[in-house]
Amino acid sequence: MGGGRFTSADWGTYSSTKVTGKSTAEVFTSSKIDADLDPKGVTIRESRDSDDNPQSNAIIVGVDVTGSMGMIADAMVRKGCATLVTEIYDRKPVSDPHVMFMGIGDVKFDRAPLQVTQFEADIRIADQLTKIYLEGGGGGNSSESYTFPWYFAAMHTSIDCFEKRGKKGYLFTAGDEEVPAVLKAEEVEKFLGYKPETDFTAADLLTIVSRQYEVFHLMVEQGSHYRSHGDRVKRSWENLLGQRAIPLADHTKLSEVIVSIIQAIEGEDKATIAASWDGSTAVVVNKAINGLTSTDASGDIVTL
């Protein structure tokens, strides 16, 4: 998937007819998982080069939809989609973005702990996002299933940027709780329809998915769990991801932070990136990317 191109005209029409003046419940109308977004039985989600996007780059954005975290998807569809794609077009850290959204819940408590769109390159990015079921669930276990997208991306995506050009895609998750300890084989079976031979720790899944994706988690500081247990959340993610555990002070700036992370990983100067944004956005971006590191060809950590 991934034909067509995102245009301001298409976004203007879509936004004015589907989003502007509507409540969250009027935008996100699904009362259960949409069949198009159900991962059960999905063999592969593909990001393929095309005439419209000859040098495609896969970008996955997984957002927590438990409790009050539906605010992230809501902000994304009102402004974030357009910002994400148009800023990548304008700033050109990578070419021809193909965007997949994922809705993240909790495999232990929710009916729809993982929802997956197609990789899209045009206004279908927004259209698919609004199909996500804002279940609003979760549980009292201090984590959501943030590593389930890692499993799906590792096992069920095929991306030309990596397979043709050896260029990793980007995978971002966003939420306000800690790292889940383990993804159990029976949980995979329940929601994907088959049972792997083993359980997977978060570290296991990070190793697997990092073979073809640059992986980041954005810690949503406005979330109720983070406000109560921020030190614990921060420590949990930093122990796993190091400086790729990203503080997100304002969830409405998620797209700007994602674009800025991609710019930094692709070699642009962090101070210059932060200064390129206006006002409060520059402050949020600077906090997010200030300590960001990458790895060189030998796997050694490099300060950007």
HELIX and SHEET records of a PDB file:
HELIX    1   1 SER A    8  LYS A   18  1                                  11    
HELIX    2   2 THR A   24  VAL A   27  1                                   4    
HELIX    3   3 ALA A   35  LEU A   37  5                                   3    
HELIX    4   4 GLY A   67  MET A   69  5                                   3    
HELIX    5   5 GLY A   70  ALA A   75  1                                   6    
HELIX    6   6 MET A   76  GLY A   80  3                                   5    
HELIX    7   7 CYS A   81  ARG A   91  1                                  11    
HELIX    8   8 ARG A  124  LEU A  129  1                                   6    
HELIX    9   9 PHE A  148  HIS A  156  1                                   9    
HELIX   10  10 ASP A  160  ARG A  165  1                                   6    
HELIX   11  11 ALA A  185  LEU A  192  1                                   8    
HELIX   12  12 ALA A  202  VAL A  209  1                                   8    
HELIX   13  13 SER A  224  LEU A  241  1                                  18    
HELIX   14  14 GLY A  242  ARG A  244  5                                   3    
HELIX   15  15 HIS A  251  LYS A  253  5                                   3    
HELIX   16  16 LEU A  254  ILE A  265  1                                  12    
HELIX   17  17 LYS A  270  ALA A  275  1                                   6    
HELIX   18  18 GLY A  279  ILE A  289  1                                  11    
SHEET    1   A 2 ARG A  45  SER A  47  0                                        
SHEET    2   A 2 THR A 157  ILE A 159  1                                        
SHEET    1   B 6 LEU A 114  VAL A 116  0                                        
SHEET    2   B 6 PRO A  97  ILE A 104 -1                                        
SHEET    3   B 6 ASN A  57  ASP A  64  1                                        
SHEET    4   B 6 GLY A 169  GLY A 175  1                                        
SHEET    5   B 6 TYR A 213  VAL A 220  1                                        
SHEET    6   B 6 ALA A 245  LEU A 248  1                                        
SHEET    1   C 2 VAL A 182  LEU A 183  0                                        
SHEET    2   C 2 PHE A 200  THR A 201 -1                                        
SHEET    1   D 2 THR A 293  THR A 295  0                                        
SHEET    2   D 2 ILE A 301  THR A 303 -1                                        
END                                                                             
